[in-house]
Amino acid sequence: MDRDEAALLLVVLGSGALLWFVGALTPPAATGDEQSAWRRVWLPAIPAATLFFVFVGFAVADPEGPQAIHATRLVATVPFAVVWARALARAARASFAEGGGPAWTEGLVRPTVRLSSELRARLEPGELRAVIAHEDAHARHRDPLRLWLVQLLTDLQWPLTAPRRRQQSWQRALELARDDEAARHPDVDPADLASALVKTASLVRPARAAGASLADDATLLETRVRRLLTAETTVQRERSASSWTRVALALTLTVGAFVFGFVASAPFVSLLAGSP
């Protein structure tokens, strides 16, 4: 078995198993904070991605270059291949799916706010401004793309139930955060947004995987309306600086894992070969 084939098997078996293992053990966020729920969603991907780049560095260090891979030795990867094929198929379908509902934000690259004519006819001017402010908040944060990525990551951990609970926890926290942002808009009365949510509820169709929708399930709707009417909205922590810090840490971890795999490849191969 050459190094490229071994690296591929290690990536699939090692990173895939680690993603499932950590994904099964990570609980949803205990609070309704959107950033905390977002980090919980992505926590299982960190060790799996780190191991992935270690093996990539190991494969790149092969002095003989890419070699042929024997398909008969990849039987052990079939369970992971089925899960990944399912996840990629669902991701592709979501990419081409049209948005739907009374009010939604669609577009993975350029988010666009959409409101149905039926909803526009039902809303008062203040309610319409509140709905647009909520959906504009989704567009500013590129939530359709974030929802699509979270859906893909969740599908990669199928059939575990814990990843689905983390996804649902984050999506609920996301709607609360966008309500809060809309309620702080100078031209928006929180009561108008609460009223718009109630009017929208009867028109709601299931939200698409790649879109961000205004309304949700009945329990969350009740929570959102109550928070808006009782001024329980909260200001999310400023995250611009911390976001760049996280990006820098992710790049550092990626490069470090790759370099480690590249540098450690020769001693590891020598050890396996019984060389001194």
C-alpha beads as a LAMMPS data file, in Angstrom:
LAMMPS data file: protein, C-alpha beads

276 atoms
275 bonds

1 atom types
1 bond types

-500.0 500.0 xlo xhi
-500.0 500.0 ylo yhi
-500.0 500.0 zlo zhi

Masses

1 110.0

Atoms # bond

1 1 1 0.000 0.000 0.000
2 1 1 1.574 3.316 -1.090
3 1 1 1.474 6.493 0.957
4 1 1 -1.326 8.195 -0.993
5 1 1 -3.604 5.208 -0.564
6 1 1 -2.779 4.986 3.129
7 1 1 -3.405 8.722 3.545
8 1 1 -6.790 8.448 1.845
9 1 1 -7.834 5.559 4.082
10 1 1 -6.633 7.420 7.168
11 1 1 -8.504 10.567 6.145
12 1 1 -11.771 8.745 5.560
13 1 1 -11.579 6.413 8.548
14 1 1 -9.795 8.726 10.977
15 1 1 -11.432 12.082 10.231
16 1 1 -14.833 10.520 9.556
17 1 1 -14.842 8.498 12.763
18 1 1 -13.593 11.481 14.785
19 1 1 -16.341 13.699 13.361
20 1 1 -18.972 11.151 14.373
21 1 1 -17.444 10.521 17.805
22 1 1 -17.139 14.184 18.809
23 1 1 -20.464 14.964 17.137
24 1 1 -22.222 12.356 19.258
25 1 1 -20.764 13.728 22.500
26 1 1 -21.222 17.478 21.935
27 1 1 -24.489 18.787 23.440
28 1 1 -26.432 21.828 22.200
29 1 1 -25.653 25.223 23.721
30 1 1 -27.224 25.672 27.155
31 1 1 -28.186 29.305 26.445
32 1 1 -30.001 31.059 23.618
33 1 1 -26.900 32.987 22.603
34 1 1 -26.449 32.688 18.854
35 1 1 -22.654 32.771 18.912
36 1 1 -22.446 30.079 21.571
37 1 1 -24.830 27.851 19.599
38 1 1 -22.812 28.513 16.420
39 1 1 -19.587 27.367 18.075
40 1 1 -21.263 24.199 19.365
41 1 1 -22.398 23.344 15.842
42 1 1 -18.843 23.539 14.493
43 1 1 -16.974 22.054 17.464
44 1 1 -16.965 18.461 16.079
45 1 1 -15.407 19.664 12.820
46 1 1 -12.278 21.077 14.497
47 1 1 -10.529 17.808 15.497
48 1 1 -11.706 16.087 12.300
49 1 1 -10.343 18.918 10.114
50 1 1 -7.066 18.997 12.064
51 1 1 -6.532 15.285 11.503
52 1 1 -7.475 15.735 7.839
53 1 1 -4.733 18.303 7.212
54 1 1 -2.181 16.187 9.077
55 1 1 -2.854 13.345 6.640
56 1 1 -2.802 15.730 3.676
57 1 1 0.673 16.865 4.727
58 1 1 1.669 13.221 5.083
59 1 1 0.510 12.475 1.524
60 1 1 2.102 15.587 -0.019
61 1 1 5.489 14.642 1.455
62 1 1 5.527 11.443 -0.647
63 1 1 8.640 11.750 -2.888
64 1 1 7.132 9.436 -5.517
65 1 1 4.093 11.624 -6.113
66 1 1 0.507 10.399 -6.600
67 1 1 0.148 6.646 -7.006
68 1 1 -2.652 4.384 -8.158
69 1 1 -5.282 3.544 -5.557
70 1 1 -6.659 -0.003 -5.402
71 1 1 -10.419 0.154 -5.129
72 1 1 -10.597 -3.237 -3.406
73 1 1 -8.813 -1.790 -0.371
74 1 1 -11.366 0.958 0.062
75 1 1 -14.212 -1.333 1.182
76 1 1 -13.866 -0.051 4.746
77 1 1 -14.764 3.451 3.567
78 1 1 -18.179 2.447 2.198
79 1 1 -20.220 3.539 5.277
80 1 1 -18.551 6.954 5.231
81 1 1 -18.945 7.194 1.449
82 1 1 -22.692 6.607 1.752
83 1 1 -23.061 9.348 4.363
84 1 1 -20.923 11.815 2.404
85 1 1 -22.702 11.071 -0.882
86 1 1 -26.049 11.672 0.837
87 1 1 -24.796 14.932 2.363
88 1 1 -23.406 16.206 -0.941
89 1 1 -26.610 15.290 -2.801
90 1 1 -28.722 17.159 -0.234
91 1 1 -26.348 20.135 -0.379
92 1 1 -26.574 20.250 -4.182
93 1 1 -30.357 20.067 -4.045
94 1 1 -30.483 22.889 -1.485
95 1 1 -28.229 25.047 -3.670
96 1 1 -30.763 24.994 -6.501
97 1 1 -33.891 25.108 -4.356
98 1 1 -35.960 28.267 -4.515
99 1 1 -36.910 30.055 -1.337
100 1 1 -40.458 29.943 -0.076
101 1 1 -42.769 31.425 2.495
102 1 1 -44.297 34.823 3.198
103 1 1 -40.895 36.411 3.945
104 1 1 -37.472 34.925 3.450
105 1 1 -33.877 35.643 2.509
106 1 1 -32.314 33.573 -0.252
107 1 1 -28.989 33.439 -2.043
108 1 1 -25.768 31.811 -0.898
109 1 1 -23.507 34.462 -2.456
110 1 1 -25.725 37.536 -2.724
111 1 1 -28.539 37.286 -0.166
112 1 1 -31.796 38.848 -1.326
113 1 1 -34.913 39.625 0.709
114 1 1 -38.199 38.307 -0.674
115 1 1 -41.732 39.108 0.516
116 1 1 -44.862 37.576 -0.935
117 1 1 -47.581 39.839 -2.288
118 1 1 -50.053 38.195 0.095
119 1 1 -47.950 39.173 3.099
120 1 1 -47.480 42.728 1.842
121 1 1 -51.240 43.088 1.554
122 1 1 -51.759 41.990 5.168
123 1 1 -49.131 44.134 6.859
124 1 1 -49.421 47.698 8.085
125 1 1 -46.554 50.071 7.101
126 1 1 -44.834 49.707 10.486
127 1 1 -45.123 45.925 10.376
128 1 1 -43.703 45.875 6.850
129 1 1 -40.691 47.918 7.972
130 1 1 -40.141 45.485 10.856
131 1 1 -40.248 42.441 8.581
132 1 1 -37.815 44.007 6.117
133 1 1 -35.475 44.962 8.983
134 1 1 -35.503 41.360 10.218
135 1 1 -34.773 39.930 6.772
136 1 1 -32.131 42.606 6.093
137 1 1 -30.365 41.395 9.244
138 1 1 -30.345 37.872 7.789
139 1 1 -28.880 39.225 4.549
140 1 1 -26.155 41.266 6.280
141 1 1 -24.953 38.216 8.185
142 1 1 -25.156 35.973 5.095
143 1 1 -27.418 33.615 6.991
144 1 1 -28.553 31.590 3.937
145 1 1 -24.931 30.546 3.352
146 1 1 -24.426 29.834 7.042
147 1 1 -27.603 27.750 7.146
148 1 1 -26.451 25.807 4.087
149 1 1 -23.026 25.093 5.620
150 1 1 -24.559 23.979 8.919
151 1 1 -26.976 21.709 7.061
152 1 1 -24.065 20.137 5.163
153 1 1 -22.059 19.580 8.349
154 1 1 -25.104 18.111 10.095
155 1 1 -25.731 15.734 7.196
156 1 1 -22.102 14.582 7.352
157 1 1 -22.865 13.309 10.861
158 1 1 -26.005 11.401 9.861
159 1 1 -27.654 9.358 11.372
160 1 1 -26.654 10.839 14.748
161 1 1 -29.375 12.864 16.496
162 1 1 -27.107 15.181 18.516
163 1 1 -25.956 17.191 15.449
164 1 1 -29.588 17.778 14.467
165 1 1 -30.377 19.087 17.952
166 1 1 -27.390 21.444 17.783
167 1 1 -28.550 22.672 14.385
168 1 1 -32.075 23.317 15.648
169 1 1 -30.753 25.054 18.769
170 1 1 -28.624 27.369 16.637
171 1 1 -31.447 28.128 14.184
172 1 1 -33.740 29.123 17.051
173 1 1 -31.029 31.317 18.567
174 1 1 -30.431 32.809 15.121
175 1 1 -34.054 33.929 14.761
176 1 1 -34.007 35.487 18.235
177 1 1 -30.794 37.341 17.412
178 1 1 -32.250 38.727 14.172
179 1 1 -35.413 39.773 16.032
180 1 1 -33.233 41.661 18.498
181 1 1 -31.309 43.348 15.704
182 1 1 -34.500 44.392 13.917
183 1 1 -36.049 45.668 17.159
184 1 1 -33.058 47.992 17.685
185 1 1 -33.587 49.618 14.282
186 1 1 -34.612 53.277 14.793
187 1 1 -37.612 52.951 12.437
188 1 1 -38.931 49.717 13.951
189 1 1 -41.323 49.268 16.858
190 1 1 -40.801 45.806 18.453
191 1 1 -44.584 45.515 18.798
192 1 1 -44.916 45.846 15.025
193 1 1 -42.494 42.977 14.502
194 1 1 -44.431 40.861 17.020
195 1 1 -47.674 41.613 15.191
196 1 1 -46.058 40.801 11.850
197 1 1 -44.853 37.454 13.193
198 1 1 -48.392 36.501 14.188
199 1 1 -49.792 37.520 10.801
200 1 1 -47.027 35.629 9.019
201 1 1 -47.546 32.394 10.968
202 1 1 -50.702 31.418 9.072
203 1 1 -48.932 31.824 5.731
204 1 1 -45.754 29.946 6.526
205 1 1 -44.551 27.025 4.420
206 1 1 -41.577 24.861 5.487
207 1 1 -38.350 26.847 5.099
208 1 1 -35.796 25.668 2.545
209 1 1 -32.397 24.477 3.695
210 1 1 -30.574 27.353 1.970
211 1 1 -32.938 30.134 3.013
212 1 1 -33.532 32.119 6.179
213 1 1 -37.222 32.442 7.008
214 1 1 -39.093 34.897 9.230
215 1 1 -41.409 32.451 10.994
216 1 1 -40.788 29.133 12.724
217 1 1 -42.533 26.550 14.873
218 1 1 -45.313 27.479 17.296
219 1 1 -43.200 27.269 20.464
220 1 1 -40.492 29.502 19.065
221 1 1 -43.105 31.890 17.685
222 1 1 -44.591 32.302 21.147
223 1 1 -41.156 32.959 22.613
224 1 1 -40.310 35.528 19.954
225 1 1 -43.575 37.423 20.354
226 1 1 -43.284 37.455 24.149
227 1 1 -39.715 38.776 24.052
228 1 1 -40.639 41.539 21.646
229 1 1 -43.705 42.646 23.620
230 1 1 -41.938 42.571 27.004
231 1 1 -38.715 44.232 25.814
232 1 1 -36.625 41.139 26.597
233 1 1 -34.454 41.567 23.526
234 1 1 -30.716 41.490 24.158
235 1 1 -27.729 42.974 22.412
236 1 1 -25.508 40.297 20.934
237 1 1 -21.839 40.645 21.778
238 1 1 -19.758 42.484 19.212
239 1 1 -18.010 39.849 17.189
240 1 1 -16.118 41.622 14.393
241 1 1 -12.743 41.494 16.166
242 1 1 -13.304 38.029 17.602
243 1 1 -14.349 36.737 14.185
244 1 1 -11.014 37.774 12.701
245 1 1 -9.280 36.187 15.670
246 1 1 -11.095 32.918 15.037
247 1 1 -10.184 33.051 11.349
248 1 1 -6.523 33.586 12.252
249 1 1 -6.620 30.710 14.730
250 1 1 -8.262 28.422 12.151
251 1 1 -5.611 29.261 9.538
252 1 1 -2.833 28.751 12.075
253 1 1 -4.271 25.378 13.095
254 1 1 -4.671 24.337 9.445
255 1 1 -1.119 25.296 8.468
256 1 1 0.298 23.788 11.662
257 1 1 -1.488 20.463 11.090
258 1 1 -0.303 20.325 7.469
259 1 1 3.310 21.146 8.391
260 1 1 3.259 18.570 11.175
261 1 1 2.003 15.877 8.814
262 1 1 4.623 16.848 6.204
263 1 1 7.571 16.954 8.621
264 1 1 6.587 13.868 10.613
265 1 1 5.957 11.748 7.529
266 1 1 9.565 10.598 7.036
267 1 1 10.123 9.404 10.646
268 1 1 6.714 7.728 10.617
269 1 1 7.406 5.850 7.375
270 1 1 10.861 4.845 8.671
271 1 1 9.312 3.560 11.879
272 1 1 6.799 1.449 9.958
273 1 1 9.565 0.115 7.710
274 1 1 11.744 -0.784 10.677
275 1 1 14.524 1.632 9.723
276 1 1 16.765 3.020 12.460

Bonds

1 1 1 2
2 1 2 3
3 1 3 4
4 1 4 5
5 1 5 6
6 1 6 7
7 1 7 8
8 1 8 9
9 1 9 10
10 1 10 11
11 1 11 12
12 1 12 13
13 1 13 14
14 1 14 15
15 1 15 16
16 1 16 17
17 1 17 18
18 1 18 19
19 1 19 20
20 1 20 21
21 1 21 22
22 1 22 23
23 1 23 24
24 1 24 25
25 1 25 26
26 1 26 27
27 1 27 28
28 1 28 29
29 1 29 30
30 1 30 31
31 1 31 32
32 1 32 33
33 1 33 34
34 1 34 35
35 1 35 36
36 1 36 37
37 1 37 38
38 1 38 39
39 1 39 40
40 1 40 41
41 1 41 42
42 1 42 43
43 1 43 44
44 1 44 45
45 1 45 46
46 1 46 47
47 1 47 48
48 1 48 49
49 1 49 50
50 1 50 51
51 1 51 52
52 1 52 53
53 1 53 54
54 1 54 55
55 1 55 56
56 1 56 57
57 1 57 58
58 1 58 59
59 1 59 60
60 1 60 61
61 1 61 62
62 1 62 63
63 1 63 64
64 1 64 65
65 1 65 66
66 1 66 67
67 1 67 68
68 1 68 69
69 1 69 70
70 1 70 71
71 1 71 72
72 1 72 73
73 1 73 74
74 1 74 75
75 1 75 76
76 1 76 77
77 1 77 78
78 1 78 79
79 1 79 80
80 1 80 81
81 1 81 82
82 1 82 83
83 1 83 84
84 1 84 85
85 1 85 86
86 1 86 87
87 1 87 88
88 1 88 89
89 1 89 90
90 1 90 91
91 1 91 92
92 1 92 93
93 1 93 94
94 1 94 95
95 1 95 96
96 1 96 97
97 1 97 98
98 1 98 99
99 1 99 100
100 1 100 101
101 1 101 102
102 1 102 103
103 1 103 104
104 1 104 105
105 1 105 106
106 1 106 107
107 1 107 108
108 1 108 109
109 1 109 110
110 1 110 111
111 1 111 112
112 1 112 113
113 1 113 114
114 1 114 115
115 1 115 116
116 1 116 117
117 1 117 118
118 1 118 119
119 1 119 120
120 1 120 121
121 1 121 122
122 1 122 123
123 1 123 124
124 1 124 125
125 1 125 126
126 1 126 127
127 1 127 128
128 1 128 129
129 1 129 130
130 1 130 131
131 1 131 132
132 1 132 133
133 1 133 134
134 1 134 135
135 1 135 136
136 1 136 137
137 1 137 138
138 1 138 139
139 1 139 140
140 1 140 141
141 1 141 142
142 1 142 143
143 1 143 144
144 1 144 145
145 1 145 146
146 1 146 147
147 1 147 148
148 1 148 149
149 1 149 150
150 1 150 151
151 1 151 152
152 1 152 153
153 1 153 154
154 1 154 155
155 1 155 156
156 1 156 157
157 1 157 158
158 1 158 159
159 1 159 160
160 1 160 161
161 1 161 162
162 1 162 163
163 1 163 164
164 1 164 165
165 1 165 166
166 1 166 167
167 1 167 168
168 1 168 169
169 1 169 170
170 1 170 171
171 1 171 172
172 1 172 173
173 1 173 174
174 1 174 175
175 1 175 176
176 1 176 177
177 1 177 178
178 1 178 179
179 1 179 180
180 1 180 181
181 1 181 182
182 1 182 183
183 1 183 184
184 1 184 185
185 1 185 186
186 1 186 187
187 1 187 188
188 1 188 189
189 1 189 190
190 1 190 191
191 1 191 192
192 1 192 193
193 1 193 194
194 1 194 195
195 1 195 196
196 1 196 197
197 1 197 198
198 1 198 199
199 1 199 200
200 1 200 201
201 1 201 202
202 1 202 203
203 1 203 204
204 1 204 205
205 1 205 206
206 1 206 207
207 1 207 208
208 1 208 209
209 1 209 210
210 1 210 211
211 1 211 212
212 1 212 213
213 1 213 214
214 1 214 215
215 1 215 216
216 1 216 217
217 1 217 218
218 1 218 219
219 1 219 220
220 1 220 221
221 1 221 222
222 1 222 223
223 1 223 224
224 1 224 225
225 1 225 226
226 1 226 227
227 1 227 228
228 1 228 229
229 1 229 230
230 1 230 231
231 1 231 232
232 1 232 233
233 1 233 234
234 1 234 235
235 1 235 236
236 1 236 237
237 1 237 238
238 1 238 239
239 1 239 240
240 1 240 241
241 1 241 242
242 1 242 243
243 1 243 244
244 1 244 245
245 1 245 246
246 1 246 247
247 1 247 248
248 1 248 249
249 1 249 250
250 1 250 251
251 1 251 252
252 1 252 253
253 1 253 254
254 1 254 255
255 1 255 256
256 1 256 257
257 1 257 258
258 1 258 259
259 1 259 260
260 1 260 261
261 1 261 262
262 1 262 263
263 1 263 264
264 1 264 265
265 1 265 266
266 1 266 267
267 1 267 268
268 1 268 269
269 1 269 270
270 1 270 271
271 1 271 272
272 1 272 273
273 1 273 274
274 1 274 275
275 1 275 276
